[in-house]
Amino acid sequence: MSVTKLAQGGTALSGGAFDKKGVFHLCDSQTGAVYRVDNEELVEMFNTHGQPTAVDFDPVSGAMHICDLFHQSILRVEGFSEDGGGPVLSEVVKEFNRIPLQGPHSLAFDREGSLYFTDGGALGQSTLAAPSGSVFAVSCEHSVMQPMALSSLAQPSGLCLSSTQKCVYVAETLHNRLLRFAQRPKGVFHASVFRVFSGGMGPTALTSDSEGNIYVAHYDFRGNTDKGVITVLRPDGEVSRVISIPGPEITGLALHPKNSKLLYVTEASQNAVFVCTL
């Protein structure tokens, strides 16, 4: 296995996802910039004028969606203005039961276009002493928003779906554990603790492959350690391998859609995108 630095720049790189063309996108939670990687360079596409933490793409429409802490909403790129002034952004989700979101952190779509996202606000807003984070699902069939876990989690962050699309995995950072929401029947989720970790601050970013393996990025502050760790779990929750990254502040994971042996890692202490050849 090899790890190479693909691109570097920005001030607080976060998230990461591929569009239908296989182009990697990510954002900067400090400047508000949304980037694409082009010829090993970060190219700024536009700015949300907020604090974007993650991007993903609706598999049906192809539209980019963005989690933004400052706007306390999930934004959708509707298109670009004719005067060249940037994208037209709309707030897809900003409240539940007329209560504003704390600040969405990460999002993921299933194959049908249903949306899942975590809502925990900025780091420190939802704590061990006062857990207030949530996980929500928005059905593509009826556009109905339902809480999978409501105001009860300590800094929920990354999430991903299983290869079967029947489970949603969520990283609960401050409890240093991975949660699993199993769906049975459709639209009914049963939460359980899938794996508990030790060391560092906790898991922040997740992705999964077609074989059901789950990639878990562990976050810690750079002053505590210089190395980052990604644990690969088998579908049964057992560890199959551990990947070392030259940077501990991992904020995004994504497998290349055309080559699942390439794992893209967003790391904030070096503001770099690394590529792991698995």
C-alpha positions in Angstrom: 0.0 0.0 0.0 1.2 3.5 -0.8 0.1 7.0 0.3 0.8 10.0 -1.9 -0.1 13.7 -1.6 -2.4 14.6 -4.5 -3.1 18.3 -3.8 -2.6 20.9 -1.1 -4.1 24.3 -0.2 -6.8 26.2 1.6 -6.9 26.7 5.4 -9.3 24.1 6.8 -10.0 21.4 4.2 -13.0 19.2 5.0 -15.2 16.5 3.5 -14.8 15.1 0.0 -16.9 13.3 -2.6 -16.9 12.4 -6.3 -19.4 13.6 -8.9 -20.7 11.4 -11.7 -17.7 12.2 -13.9 -15.3 11.1 -11.2 -14.1 14.5 -10.2 -13.2 14.9 -6.6 -14.8 17.9 -4.7 -14.2 19.2 -1.1 -14.6 22.3 0.9 -12.9 24.7 3.3 -14.8 25.2 6.6 -12.9 28.4 7.4 -13.0 30.4 4.2 -16.3 28.9 2.8 -14.6 27.8 -0.5 -15.8 24.7 -2.4 -13.1 23.1 -4.5 -12.6 20.5 -7.2 -9.3 18.8 -7.8 -8.0 19.4 -11.3 -4.5 18.3 -12.4 -3.4 17.9 -8.8 -4.5 21.5 -7.9 -7.3 22.8 -5.8 -9.6 24.9 -8.0 -12.1 27.1 -6.2 -15.5 26.7 -7.8 -17.5 29.1 -5.6 -18.0 30.2 -2.0 -20.9 29.6 0.3 -19.9 32.5 2.5 -20.4 30.2 5.4 -18.7 27.2 7.0 -19.1 24.2 4.6 -18.0 20.9 6.1 -19.0 18.3 3.5 -20.3 17.8 0.0 -22.1 15.0 -1.8 -24.1 14.4 -5.0 -27.6 13.3 -5.5 -27.2 10.1 -7.6 -30.5 10.8 -9.4 -30.2 14.5 -10.3 -26.5 14.8 -9.9 -26.9 18.0 -7.9 -24.3 19.0 -5.4 -25.4 19.3 -1.8 -23.4 20.9 1.0 -23.5 20.8 4.8 -22.9 24.3 6.1 -22.5 25.0 9.9 -22.8 28.8 9.5 -26.0 28.6 7.5 -27.2 25.8 9.8 -28.6 24.0 6.7 -28.0 21.7 3.8 -27.5 23.7 0.6 -28.2 22.5 -2.9 -26.5 24.0 -6.0 -29.4 24.7 -8.3 -27.3 26.1 -11.1 -25.1 29.1 -11.9 -26.3 32.7 -12.4 -26.2 34.1 -15.9 -24.1 37.1 -14.9 -21.3 34.8 -13.7 -21.8 35.8 -10.1 -21.6 32.2 -8.8 -24.0 29.4 -8.1 -27.6 29.6 -7.1 -27.9 28.0 -3.7 -31.1 26.9 -2.0 -31.6 25.7 1.5 -32.9 22.1 1.2 -33.1 21.4 5.0 -32.8 24.0 7.7 -35.2 23.0 10.5 -37.1 20.1 12.1 -40.5 20.7 13.7 -39.8 24.4 13.2 -36.6 24.2 15.3 -33.4 25.3 13.5 -30.7 22.7 12.9 -27.6 23.1 15.0 -25.4 22.8 11.9 -25.2 19.7 9.6 -21.8 18.1 9.5 -21.9 15.2 7.0 -24.3 13.8 4.5 -24.8 10.8 2.2 -27.4 9.6 -0.3 -28.6 6.1 -1.0 -29.0 4.9 -4.6 -32.6 6.1 -4.8 -31.8 9.6 -3.7 -32.9 9.5 -0.1 -30.7 11.8 2.1 -29.1 11.0 5.4 -27.2 13.6 7.5 -25.7 14.3 10.9 -26.5 17.5 12.8 -24.2 18.3 15.7 -23.0 21.8 15.1 -19.5 23.0 15.5 -17.0 21.0 17.6 -17.8 21.6 21.3 -21.5 22.4 20.7 -22.6 18.9 21.4 -20.6 17.4 24.2 -20.3 14.4 26.5 -21.9 16.3 29.3 -24.7 17.7 27.1 -25.1 15.5 24.0 -27.5 17.2 21.6 -26.5 15.9 18.2 -29.0 14.2 15.8 -29.2 12.0 12.7 -31.9 12.6 10.1 -33.3 10.9 7.0 -35.1 12.6 4.2 -37.1 10.2 2.0 -36.9 10.7 -1.7 -40.3 9.3 -2.2 -42.3 11.6 0.0 -39.7 14.3 1.0 -40.5 13.4 4.6 -37.8 14.2 7.2 -37.5 11.8 10.1 -35.1 11.7 13.1 -33.1 8.5 13.4 -31.5 9.8 16.6 -32.8 13.1 18.1 -30.8 15.5 20.3 -29.0 12.6 22.0 -25.5 12.1 20.4 -22.1 13.6 21.4 -20.8 15.2 18.2 -22.1 13.0 15.4 -20.0 13.6 12.3 -19.3 11.3 9.4 -21.7 8.7 8.0 -22.1 6.2 5.2 -24.4 3.5 4.0 -23.6 -0.2 3.9 -23.1 -1.9 0.6 -26.6 -3.4 0.9 -28.1 0.0 1.6 -29.9 -1.5 4.6 -27.7 0.1 7.3 -26.5 3.6 8.0 -23.2 3.9 9.9 -22.6 7.1 12.0 -19.4 8.2 13.7 -20.1 9.6 17.1 -16.9 11.4 17.7 -16.8 12.3 21.4 -18.0 8.8 22.5 -15.3 7.4 20.2 -17.6 4.8 18.7 -19.3 3.8 15.5 -23.1 3.5 15.5 -25.2 1.3 13.2 -28.8 2.2 12.2 -30.3 -1.0 10.7 -33.4 -0.4 8.6 -36.2 -3.0 9.0 -38.8 -2.6 7.7 -38.2 0.3 5.3 -38.2 3.6 7.0 -37.8 2.1 10.5 -34.3 2.4 12.0 -32.9 0.4 14.9 -29.8 2.0 16.5 -26.9 0.1 18.2 -23.3 0.4 19.0 -21.3 -1.3 16.2 -17.8 -0.7 17.4 -16.1 1.1 20.2 -12.6 2.6 19.7 -9.9 3.9 22.1 -7.3 6.6 21.7 -7.4 9.9 20.0 -10.5 12.1 19.9 -12.8 9.8 17.9 -14.0 8.9 14.4 -15.0 11.7 12.1 -15.2 10.4 8.5 -16.6 7.2 7.0 -17.0 5.4 3.7 -17.7 1.9 2.6 -16.9 -0.4 -0.4 -18.9 -2.8 -2.5 -17.7 -5.7 -0.3 -19.2 -4.2 2.8 -16.0 -3.0 4.4 -16.2 0.2 6.4 -13.4 2.7 6.4 -13.3 4.7 9.7 -11.1 7.8 10.0 -9.9 8.7 13.5 -9.4 12.3 14.4 -7.0 13.9 16.8 -5.3 17.4 17.1 -2.0 17.7 15.5 -0.3 18.7 18.8 -1.2 15.3 20.2 0.2 13.1 17.4 1.6 13.5 13.9 0.0 10.4 12.4 -3.5 9.8 11.3 -5.2 6.4 11.5 -7.9 4.8 9.3 -9.4 1.5 10.5 -10.9 -0.8 8.0 -13.7 -3.0 9.4 -15.2 -6.1 7.9 -19.0 -6.3 7.6 -19.0 -8.2 10.9 -17.2 -5.3 12.7 -13.9 -7.0 13.0 -10.7 -5.1 12.1 -9.2 -6.2 8.8 -6.4 -3.6 8.5 -5.1 -0.3 9.7 -3.9 2.5 7.4 -1.5 5.2 8.5 -1.7 8.7 7.2 0.9 11.5 7.6 -1.6 13.8 9.4 -4.1 13.2 12.3 -6.9 15.7 11.5 -8.7 13.6 9.0 -12.0 15.2 7.9 -13.0 13.2 4.8 -12.9 9.8 3.1 -14.0 8.7 -0.4 -13.3 5.8 -2.6 -12.8 6.5 -6.3 -16.0 5.4 -8.1 -14.0 4.0 -11.0 -11.2 2.4 -9.0 -12.1 1.2 -5.5 -8.5 0.6 -4.7 -7.9 4.4 -4.5 -9.0 5.9 -1.2 -9.0 9.7 -1.1 -8.3 11.2 2.3 -8.9 14.9 3.3 -6.6 16.0 6.1 -6.8 19.5 7.7 -3.6 19.9 9.6 -1.6 19.9 6.3 -4.6 21.0 4.3 -3.9 18.2 1.9 -5.7 15.5 -0.1 -3.9 12.1 0.1 -4.5 9.1 -2.1 -4.0 5.6 -0.6 -3.5 2.8 -3.1 -5.1 -0.1 -1.2 
